[in-house]
Amino acid sequence: MGFSCGIVGLPNAGKSTVFNALTAAGSPVAAYAFCTIDPKEGVVAVPDPRLEILSGLLDPERTTPTTLTFVDIAGLVKGASRGEGLGNRFLGHIREMDAVVFVLRAFDDENVSHSAATIDPWEDLETVRAELLLADLETVRRRMERQRKAAKVGDKDALAEMEFLTRLDALLDEGGLAAGMPVANECEAAWRDGLFLLTAKPAMIIVNFSEDDLPDGGQRVAELRVRAAGEGLAVIPICGGLEMELAELEDPEERAVFMEDLGLGASALDQVVVAGYEILDLITFYTPVGTELRAWTLPAGTPAAAAAGRIHTDMETGFIKAEVTAFQDFVDAGSEARARDRGIARAEGRGYLVQDRDVVRFHFRA
């Protein structure tokens, strides 16, 4: 299991085009608002050259990559937080995602309508985030109403939570994102996380430009990069229509040739994977078990026993040890047996923090 990204933006920003470029899933694409009403989900294998190297060494019967789930969520409009354009329904879909991908329009096309008079990606971002902020304010204020009675009668936990919620409400009311809300302790973190706030989610930007602005997206993208850098937002410029066509090519070598001819570097999917792992602070580790080699995604700093539990709960309960080899050491050795013979396969306890690229065999009591 990997992570999930909700693709959001204004109508006709090219969300479904981007979704198809990332997943080759064939979501409907049209030049009118709300072409996509129900969210469409696409699950893709995370491109992983290291997994391919390990598979070549071990020649397992089955090699299973970790995955990334994209959900194409219908376009948000001004007033979505009040239910405009089926807004409440769409905002609910975003709450279920691990991360948000803002798709912003940077292309001109007189045949594709736009909700604003001019094409301005940053202004579009602010419109979408304003709706997320308003929805978060409503969530926080509903919680405050529920806690107010308990606080009035002197409930200490309720009083502490109300103080936190008051600070959070003030931040959101001033246009600050919930992600920027400092938490003083585990209780405050639990209160914040329990609200499932939209602006607390890690986010990145995909800016959708036209073929006329190949290969880097032109002036609009350059200006967006400067403004996004001030907020630490990753910007991934893609020519959505072209990337969608490339994603439909079945031959990877043919796709690579086309990308090189067009002056394109990494694919849209590769760039989103890299950005997603960074903003969510994720790592990948590998397990060669029986006839299967498998990649797994974990939050950085996960203990070995908890990592084993991601595979099966019995493995965490009966955890004995983790036999760990760093990726490059494993490749140099060529097999688990030779890694053991060379003394580079380490026995680690349940508290060991699994590292990115570790090759791990868990030992446990059934």
C-alpha positions in Angstrom: 0.0 0.0 0.0 1.3 3.4 -0.9 -0.4 6.8 -0.5 -3.3 8.6 -2.1 -3.6 12.0 -3.8 -6.8 13.9 -4.4 -6.6 15.9 -7.7 -8.5 19.2 -7.1 -8.8 22.5 -8.9 -11.3 24.8 -10.6 -13.5 23.4 -13.4 -11.7 23.1 -16.8 -8.2 23.4 -15.2 -7.4 20.0 -16.8 -7.8 17.7 -13.8 -9.2 14.8 -15.7 -6.5 15.3 -18.4 -3.8 15.2 -15.7 -5.5 12.2 -14.1 -5.3 10.3 -17.4 -1.7 11.4 -17.8 -0.8 10.0 -14.4 -2.9 6.8 -14.7 -3.8 6.2 -18.3 -7.2 5.4 -16.9 -9.4 7.1 -19.5 -11.3 9.5 -17.4 -13.8 11.6 -19.4 -12.4 14.8 -20.7 -14.6 17.7 -21.9 -14.6 21.5 -22.3 -17.4 22.1 -19.8 -17.7 22.3 -16.0 -18.5 19.2 -13.9 -17.6 16.6 -16.6 -16.4 14.6 -13.7 -19.1 14.4 -10.9 -18.3 11.2 -9.1 -14.6 10.8 -8.1 -12.7 8.5 -10.4 -9.9 6.4 -8.8 -6.8 5.1 -10.5 -4.1 2.9 -8.8 -0.7 2.9 -10.4 2.5 1.1 -9.6 5.2 3.4 -8.2 8.1 3.5 -10.7 11.1 2.0 -8.8 14.4 1.3 -10.5 15.7 -0.3 -7.2 12.9 -2.8 -7.2 13.8 -3.7 -10.8 17.4 -4.2 -9.8 16.5 -6.5 -6.9 14.1 -8.4 -9.1 16.8 -9.0 -11.6 19.1 -10.3 -8.9 16.6 -12.6 -7.2 14.4 -13.6 -10.1 11.2 -14.1 -8.0 8.1 -15.6 -9.4 6.3 -12.4 -8.5 7.5 -8.8 -8.1 5.0 -6.4 -6.4 5.6 -2.7 -6.4 4.1 -0.3 -4.0 1.2 1.8 -5.3 0.0 5.3 -5.6 -3.8 6.1 -5.7 -5.1 9.1 -7.6 -8.6 10.3 -7.2 -10.0 12.7 -9.8 -12.3 15.0 -7.8 -14.7 17.3 -9.6 -13.9 21.0 -10.0 -14.5 23.2 -7.0 -16.1 26.6 -7.6 -16.4 29.7 -5.5 -19.0 28.9 -2.8 -18.2 25.2 -2.7 -17.9 25.4 1.1 -21.6 26.4 1.1 -22.6 23.6 -1.2 -22.2 25.4 -4.5 -21.5 23.1 -7.4 -22.0 20.0 -5.2 -19.2 21.4 -3.1 -19.9 19.7 0.2 -19.9 16.3 -1.6 -16.6 17.1 -3.3 -14.9 18.5 -0.2 -15.8 15.2 1.6 -13.8 13.3 -1.0 -10.7 15.4 -0.3 -10.8 14.6 3.4 -10.1 11.0 2.6 -6.8 11.7 0.8 -3.3 11.6 2.2 -2.2 14.6 0.1 -3.8 17.2 -2.2 -2.6 17.9 -5.8 -3.8 21.3 -6.9 -4.1 21.4 -10.7 -3.8 24.9 -12.0 -4.5 26.1 -15.5 -1.7 27.9 -17.4 -3.0 27.3 -21.0 -5.1 29.5 -23.3 -7.9 27.8 -25.2 -10.9 29.8 -26.4 -12.8 26.5 -26.7 -12.3 25.7 -23.0 -14.2 28.0 -20.6 -12.6 29.5 -17.5 -14.3 30.9 -14.4 -12.2 34.0 -14.4 -11.6 36.7 -16.9 -7.9 36.0 -17.2 -5.6 32.9 -16.8 -3.8 33.3 -13.6 -2.7 30.0 -11.9 -1.9 31.7 -8.5 -5.3 33.4 -8.4 -6.9 30.0 -9.1 -5.0 28.4 -6.3 -6.1 31.1 -3.9 -9.8 30.6 -5.0 -9.6 26.9 -4.3 -7.8 27.3 -1.0 -10.3 29.9 0.2 -13.0 27.3 -0.2 -11.0 24.7 1.7 -10.3 27.3 4.5 -14.0 28.2 4.8 -14.9 24.5 5.0 -12.2 24.1 7.8 -13.6 27.1 9.7 -17.0 25.5 9.7 -15.6 22.2 10.9 -13.7 24.0 13.8 -16.7 26.0 14.8 -19.0 23.0 14.9 -16.5 21.3 17.2 -16.3 24.5 19.4 -20.1 24.4 19.8 -20.0 20.8 20.9 -17.2 21.5 23.5 -18.6 24.8 24.8 -21.1 23.3 27.3 -18.4 21.0 28.8 -16.0 23.9 29.1 -18.6 26.0 30.9 -18.9 23.5 33.7 -15.2 23.4 34.2 -14.2 20.2 32.4 -10.4 20.6 32.2 -9.9 18.6 28.9 -12.7 20.6 27.3 -11.2 23.9 28.5 -7.8 23.0 27.1 -9.3 21.9 23.8 -11.4 25.1 23.5 -8.3 27.2 24.0 -6.6 25.3 21.2 -9.7 25.5 18.9 -9.9 29.3 19.6 -6.3 29.7 18.4 -7.0 27.5 15.4 -10.1 29.4 14.5 -8.2 32.7 14.6 -5.5 31.3 12.3 -8.0 30.1 9.8 -10.1 33.3 10.0 -7.0 35.3 9.1 -6.4 33.1 6.0 -3.7 30.8 7.6 -3.6 27.1 6.7 -4.2 24.5 9.4 -0.9 22.9 8.3 0.8 26.0 9.9 -0.8 25.6 13.2 1.8 24.8 15.9 1.0 22.0 18.4 2.4 22.0 21.8 1.8 18.4 22.8 0.3 15.1 21.7 -3.2 16.2 22.8 -3.2 19.2 20.6 -1.9 17.1 17.7 -4.7 14.6 18.3 -7.3 17.4 18.4 -6.0 18.8 15.1 -5.7 15.4 13.4 -9.2 14.4 14.6 -10.8 17.3 12.7 -9.5 16.0 9.3 -9.0 19.6 8.1 -8.5 20.1 4.4 -5.8 22.8 4.7 -3.8 20.5 7.1 -3.1 18.1 4.3 0.3 18.1 2.6 0.0 19.6 -0.9 1.7 20.0 -4.2 0.9 21.9 -7.4 0.6 20.5 -11.0 0.4 23.4 -13.4 -1.1 22.4 -16.8 0.4 24.3 -19.7 0.0 24.1 -23.5 2.3 22.6 -26.1 3.2 26.1 -27.3 5.1 26.6 -24.0 7.2 23.4 -24.2 9.4 22.3 -22.6 9.3 24.3 -19.3 5.8 25.9 -19.3 6.6 29.5 -20.2 6.2 32.7 -18.2 3.1 31.7 -16.2 4.9 28.7 -14.8 8.0 30.7 -14.0 6.0 33.3 -12.1 4.1 30.6 -10.3 7.3 28.9 -9.2 8.5 32.1 -7.5 5.3 32.5 -5.5 5.0 28.9 -4.6 8.6 28.8 -3.4 7.7 31.3 -0.7 5.3 28.7 0.7 7.5 25.7 0.2 5.0 24.2 -2.4 6.4 21.8 -5.0 5.5 22.8 -8.5 5.3 20.2 -11.3 4.8 21.7 -14.7 3.3 19.4 -17.3 1.7 19.6 -20.7 -1.4 17.6 -19.7 -2.7 16.8 -23.1 0.7 15.6 -24.4 1.4 13.7 -21.2 -1.9 11.9 -21.5 -1.0 10.8 -25.0 2.4 9.6 -23.8 0.9 7.7 -21.0 -1.2 5.7 -23.5 1.9 4.4 -25.3 2.5 0.8 -24.1 6.2 0.7 -25.2 8.4 2.4 -22.5 11.2 2.8 -25.0 9.0 4.5 -27.5 7.7 6.8 -24.7 11.2 7.7 -23.7 12.2 8.6 -27.3 9.2 10.9 -27.6 10.0 12.6 -24.3 13.6 13.1 -25.3 12.6 14.6 -28.7 10.2 17.0 -26.9 12.9 18.0 -24.4 10.9 16.5 -21.5 12.7 15.0 -18.5 11.0 12.8 -15.9 7.3 11.9 -16.6 4.5 13.5 -14.7 4.1 10.3 -12.6 7.7 10.2 -11.7 7.7 13.8 -10.6 4.5 13.4 -8.5 5.9 10.3 -6.8 9.1 12.1 -5.8 7.2 15.2 -4.5 4.6 12.9 -2.7 7.3 11.0 -0.9 8.9 14.3 0.2 5.8 16.1 1.4 4.5 13.0 3.2 8.0 12.0 4.5 7.7 8.5 3.2 10.3 5.7 2.6 10.3 2.5 0.7 11.6 -0.9 1.9 11.7 -4.3 0.3 10.8 -7.8 1.5 12.0 -10.9 -0.4 9.7 -13.6 1.0 9.3 -17.0 -0.6 8.6 -16.5 -4.3 7.6 -12.9 -4.0 9.7 -9.7 -3.9 7.6 -6.8 -2.6 8.1 -3.0 -2.1 6.3 -1.3 0.8 5.7 2.4 1.7 6.1 3.6 5.2 6.3 7.0 7.1 9.9 7.7 7.9 10.7 6.8 11.5 8.5 3.7 11.6 9.9 1.0 14.1 10.6 -2.4 12.7 7.7 -4.1 14.6 5.2 -1.6 13.2 6.6 -2.1 9.7 6.1 -5.8 10.1 2.5 -5.1 11.1 1.9 -3.3 7.8 2.5 -6.7 6.2 0.4 -8.7 8.7 -0.8 -8.0 12.2 0.5 -11.4 13.4 4.0 -10.4 12.3 3.9 -7.4 14.7 2.4 -9.3 17.6 4.9 -12.2 17.3 7.9 -10.1 16.2 11.3 -11.6 17.0 13.8 -9.7 14.9 14.3 -8.0 11.6 17.1 -9.2 9.3 18.2 -6.0 7.6 20.6 -5.3 4.7 21.1 -1.9 3.1 20.1 -1.8 -0.5 23.5 -1.3 -2.0 25.1 -3.9 0.3 22.5 -6.3 -0.8 23.1 -5.6 -4.5 26.9 -5.9 -4.0 26.4 -9.3 -2.3 23.9 -10.5 -4.9 21.7 -12.5 -2.5 20.5 -12.9 1.1 22.8 -15.9 1.6 25.9 -14.0 0.5 24.8 -11.0 2.6 24.7 -13.2 5.6 28.1 -14.8 4.8 29.7 -11.3 4.5 28.2 -10.2 7.8 26.4 -7.3 6.3 22.9 -8.6 7.1 22.1 -7.2 10.5 19.8 -8.5 13.2 17.6 -5.6 14.5 15.1 -5.4 17.3 11.5 -4.2 17.3 12.5 -0.6 18.0 14.9 -0.3 15.0 13.7 2.5 12.6 13.4 1.1 9.1 15.4 3.1 6.6 14.7 4.0 3.0 15.9 1.2 0.7 16.3 -1.4 3.4 15.9 -5.0 2.4 14.2 -6.7 5.3 13.2 -10.2 6.3 11.0 -10.3 9.4 11.2 -13.2 11.9 8.2 -13.8 14.1 6.3 -16.4 16.1 3.2 -17.5 14.3 
